[in-house]
Amino acid sequence: MSILLEPTVDAIVCHCLQISGSEIRTAAGALEAPTVRCIMKCTGAGTGCTACHRRIRRLIEDQCPSESSPTCVIR
């Protein structure tokens, strides 16, 4: 069994809720400063078993590279 280290756009990232990489990238692109917590609020991804948090973080970093750690702006 291989581990998907860099999820592709159409790959399922959150298996609990069947959220794809493209859904996460779309949400990250719409946010000023996306975080895993923001993606969880917007898409529901990562709210189940939390095993996908690392993959979500990687997609955010690829979508919105930043030198500092962003904070969530969604309430």
C-alpha positions in Angstrom: 0.0 0.0 0.0 1.5 3.4 -1.0 0.8 6.6 0.8 -0.3 9.6 -1.2 2.2 12.3 -0.1 1.2 15.0 -2.6 -2.6 14.8 -3.4 -3.6 15.6 -6.9 -6.4 18.0 -7.6 -9.0 15.3 -8.2 -7.9 12.9 -5.6 -10.0 12.3 -2.5 -8.2 14.0 0.4 -10.8 13.5 3.2 -12.0 9.9 2.9 -14.5 10.3 5.7 -16.5 13.0 3.9 -15.3 12.3 0.3 -13.8 15.8 -0.1 -11.5 16.1 -3.1 -8.3 18.1 -3.5 -10.0 20.4 -6.0 -12.7 21.3 -3.4 -10.0 22.1 -0.8 -8.0 24.2 -3.4 -11.1 26.1 -4.3 -11.8 26.9 -0.7 -8.2 27.8 0.0 -8.2 30.1 -3.0 -11.3 31.9 -1.7 -9.8 32.6 1.7 -7.5 35.5 2.6 -5.3 33.3 4.9 -6.4 29.7 4.8 -5.6 27.2 7.6 -6.6 23.6 8.2 -9.2 25.0 10.6 -10.6 27.3 8.0 -10.8 24.5 5.4 -12.6 22.4 8.0 -15.2 25.1 8.5 -15.7 25.8 4.8 -15.7 22.2 3.4 -16.1 19.8 6.4 -12.8 18.1 5.3 -10.8 17.0 8.3 -13.7 16.9 10.7 -14.0 13.1 10.8 -11.0 11.0 11.9 -8.5 13.9 11.2 -6.1 11.6 9.3 -6.2 14.0 6.3 -4.9 17.1 8.1 -1.4 16.7 6.8 -2.7 16.3 3.2 -4.9 19.4 3.7 -2.0 21.4 5.0 0.1 20.4 2.1 -2.6 21.5 -0.4 -2.9 24.9 1.4 0.9 25.4 1.3 1.0 24.5 -2.4 -2.0 26.8 -3.1 -1.0 29.8 -0.9 2.7 29.8 -0.1 3.5 32.1 2.8 6.5 32.8 5.0 4.4 33.3 8.1 1.7 31.1 9.7 -1.7 32.4 8.7 -4.6 32.9 11.0 -8.2 32.1 10.2 -10.3 35.0 9.2 -13.6 33.2 9.0 -15.9 33.4 12.0 
